[in-house]
Amino acid sequence: MTTGLEGCRVLVIEDEPLVYLALESILSDLGCEAIGVPSSLDEALDMAASEADLSAALLDVNIWGGVVFPVAEVLKSRGVEVIFCSGMSSDDLPEQWRAAPRLQKPYGDAAVRQALTDALENPVLS
């Protein structure tokens, strides 16, 4: 099945290994390459700044006892569309991020595919 997402490189910032593995599997099924597995906010920031040819990023909002917004800032400055993964509502996000695409946890294959497709076809942060 062609998804239109084949070849996309997607940065995944998720501090729960099982959730990361599930996302990696979903992305692989969509023809995407999952880039990720940082073990700290500092590593996530380094990856956000240095990974080449990123198509988008899936960012868990609450990571390692902090929040992912500094990573989102780096990605936004590079023109990479971010999708926040959270159980929060958009109203719970800081105002500057409320228009960003969001995946409501728990999510499945169809939701990830739709969020990526929407973000890449209709960027709101770039």
Summary of the structure (lengths in Angstrom):
residues: 126
radius of gyration: 13.0
end to end distance: 29.0
largest distance: 38.6
contacts: 378
relative contact order: 0.19
helix: 40%
strand: 21%
